[in-house]
């Protein structure tokens, strides 16, 4: 038994020590390394373009009745033709906001945004003033199974950011700071 155990212990050591390969520099992966290449992946976010981002079962839960028993306005009244695609848009938006991707976010705005943001360049220049910590947090904590909507569109938690579908694209229509 001792010979058997010794062979099990020493076999890998003996044969593992004679490798002639040079060590490989291994860098741990970060979340950013595994994320899709956002800047190259899209010009605008349209239904059907989900950049490989999926929704969990919980996020896809039927939201025709909220957890408090209230019945929300229909997606149709909110002007959104496909709630699943809209939720994918929100998921992508969360990733763009997390990465502070001003250029891609600028393409998702319906201009003018408020009184002072008239173009993509205005948005990029004023990004930190427009996308405050509260607006970012509001997007980060969206409850996908209870998205408030009405005839004006849909909103993030606490009404900080409003969205609508314009043609085939989803757009940010208001950011309330």
C-alpha positions as CSV (number, residue, x, y, z in Angstrom):
1,X,0.0,0.0,0.0
2,X,2.9,2.4,0.9
3,X,4.5,1.7,-2.5
4,X,1.2,2.4,-4.2
5,X,0.7,5.8,-2.4
6,X,4.3,6.8,-3.0
7,X,4.0,6.1,-6.7
8,X,0.8,8.2,-6.8
9,X,2.5,11.1,-5.1
10,X,5.9,11.0,-6.9
11,X,4.7,10.1,-10.4
12,X,3.2,13.6,-11.1
13,X,6.1,15.3,-9.5
14,X,8.7,13.5,-11.5
15,X,7.0,13.8,-14.8
16,X,5.7,17.3,-14.2
17,X,9.2,18.7,-13.4
18,X,10.7,17.7,-16.7
19,X,8.5,19.9,-18.9
20,X,10.5,22.1,-21.2
21,X,7.8,24.7,-21.9
22,X,8.4,28.2,-20.7
23,X,5.9,29.6,-18.2
24,X,3.0,31.5,-19.6
25,X,2.0,34.8,-18.3
26,X,-1.6,34.4,-17.3
27,X,-3.7,37.5,-16.7
28,X,-7.0,37.0,-14.7
29,X,-10.1,37.9,-16.7
30,X,-12.1,40.8,-15.6
31,X,-15.8,41.4,-16.3
32,X,-14.8,43.8,-19.1
33,X,-12.7,41.1,-20.8
34,X,-15.8,38.8,-21.1
35,X,-18.2,41.6,-22.1
36,X,-19.1,41.9,-25.8
37,X,-17.2,44.6,-27.7
38,X,-19.8,47.3,-27.3
39,X,-18.2,50.1,-29.3
40,X,-18.0,47.9,-32.4
41,X,-21.2,45.9,-31.9
42,X,-23.8,48.5,-32.8
43,X,-24.7,51.9,-34.0
44,X,-28.0,52.0,-32.3
45,X,-29.9,49.4,-30.2
46,X,-32.8,48.1,-32.2
47,X,-35.1,45.2,-31.6
48,X,-33.3,42.0,-32.5
49,X,-29.8,43.4,-31.7
50,X,-29.1,42.0,-28.2
51,X,-25.3,41.9,-28.4
52,X,-25.3,38.4,-26.9
53,X,-26.9,39.7,-23.7
54,X,-29.7,37.6,-22.3
55,X,-32.4,37.9,-19.7
56,X,-32.8,35.6,-16.7
57,X,-36.1,33.8,-16.1
58,X,-36.9,36.2,-13.3
59,X,-36.3,39.2,-15.6
60,X,-38.7,37.6,-18.2
61,X,-41.4,37.0,-15.6
62,X,-44.8,38.0,-16.8
63,X,-45.5,41.6,-15.7
64,X,-49.2,41.8,-16.4
65,X,-49.8,42.0,-12.7
66,X,-47.2,43.6,-10.3
67,X,-46.3,42.1,-7.0
68,X,-48.5,44.5,-5.1
69,X,-51.5,43.3,-7.2
70,X,-51.8,46.4,-9.4
71,X,-52.2,46.0,-13.1
72,X,-49.9,48.1,-15.2
73,X,-50.7,49.9,-18.4
74,X,-50.2,47.6,-21.4
75,X,-47.0,47.7,-23.4
76,X,-49.1,48.6,-26.5
77,X,-50.4,51.8,-24.8
78,X,-46.8,52.6,-23.9
79,X,-45.9,52.3,-27.6
80,X,-43.6,49.4,-27.1
81,X,-44.3,46.6,-29.6
82,X,-42.1,43.9,-28.1
83,X,-41.5,43.9,-24.3
84,X,-38.8,41.2,-24.5
85,X,-36.7,43.3,-26.9
86,X,-37.3,46.4,-24.7
87,X,-36.0,44.5,-21.7
88,X,-33.0,43.4,-23.7
89,X,-32.5,47.1,-24.6
90,X,-32.6,48.0,-20.9
91,X,-30.0,45.2,-20.1
92,X,-27.7,46.7,-22.8
93,X,-28.3,50.2,-21.4
94,X,-27.2,49.0,-18.0
95,X,-23.9,47.7,-19.5
96,X,-23.3,51.0,-21.4
97,X,-24.0,53.1,-18.3
98,X,-21.8,50.8,-16.2
99,X,-18.9,51.4,-18.7
100,X,-19.7,55.1,-19.0
101,X,-19.8,54.7,-22.7
102,X,-20.8,58.2,-23.6
103,X,-20.6,57.8,-27.3
104,X,-22.9,54.8,-27.5
105,X,-25.3,56.3,-24.9
106,X,-25.4,59.5,-27.0
107,X,-26.8,57.4,-29.9
108,X,-29.7,56.2,-27.7
109,X,-31.0,59.7,-26.9
110,X,-34.0,61.3,-28.6
111,X,-32.9,64.9,-29.2
112,X,-33.4,67.4,-27.9
113,X,-33.1,66.2,-24.4
114,X,-34.4,68.9,-22.1
115,X,-33.6,72.5,-23.1
116,X,-29.8,72.4,-23.4
117,X,-28.9,69.0,-24.9
118,X,-29.6,69.3,-28.6
119,X,-27.1,67.0,-30.2
120,X,-24.9,63.9,-29.5
121,X,-21.9,66.3,-29.0
122,X,-23.9,68.3,-26.4
123,X,-24.7,65.0,-24.6
124,X,-21.1,63.8,-24.6
125,X,-19.8,67.2,-23.4
126,X,-22.3,67.3,-20.6
127,X,-22.5,63.6,-19.8
128,X,-21.5,63.9,-16.1
129,X,-24.1,66.6,-15.5
130,X,-26.8,64.7,-17.4
131,X,-26.1,61.1,-16.2
132,X,-25.8,61.8,-12.5
133,X,-25.1,59.1,-9.9
134,X,-28.8,59.0,-9.2
135,X,-29.7,58.5,-12.9
136,X,-27.1,55.7,-13.2
137,X,-28.3,54.0,-10.0
138,X,-31.9,54.3,-11.3
139,X,-30.9,52.3,-14.4
140,X,-28.8,49.8,-12.5
141,X,-31.7,48.8,-10.2
142,X,-34.4,48.4,-12.8
143,X,-36.9,45.7,-11.7
144,X,-37.5,43.9,-15.0
145,X,-40.7,42.3,-13.8
146,X,-42.3,45.6,-12.7
147,X,-41.4,48.3,-15.3
148,X,-43.8,51.2,-15.0
149,X,-45.3,52.4,-18.2
150,X,-48.0,54.7,-19.5
151,X,-49.0,56.5,-22.7
152,X,-45.7,58.5,-22.6
153,X,-43.5,55.4,-22.5
154,X,-41.7,53.4,-19.8
155,X,-39.5,54.6,-17.0
156,X,-36.7,53.4,-14.8
157,X,-37.0,53.1,-11.0
158,X,-38.3,56.3,-9.4
159,X,-38.9,58.0,-12.8
160,X,-35.4,59.3,-13.3
161,X,-35.1,58.0,-16.9
162,X,-37.9,57.6,-19.4
163,X,-37.8,55.5,-22.6
164,X,-40.0,55.1,-25.7
165,X,-39.9,53.2,-28.9
166,X,-39.4,55.4,-32.0
167,X,-39.9,53.4,-35.1
168,X,-37.9,50.3,-34.6
169,X,-35.5,51.9,-32.1
170,X,-35.7,52.3,-28.3
171,X,-34.7,55.8,-27.1
172,X,-34.1,57.7,-23.9
173,X,-36.6,60.5,-24.0
174,X,-36.0,62.2,-20.6
175,X,-33.5,62.2,-17.7
176,X,-34.9,63.8,-14.6
177,X,-32.2,65.1,-12.3
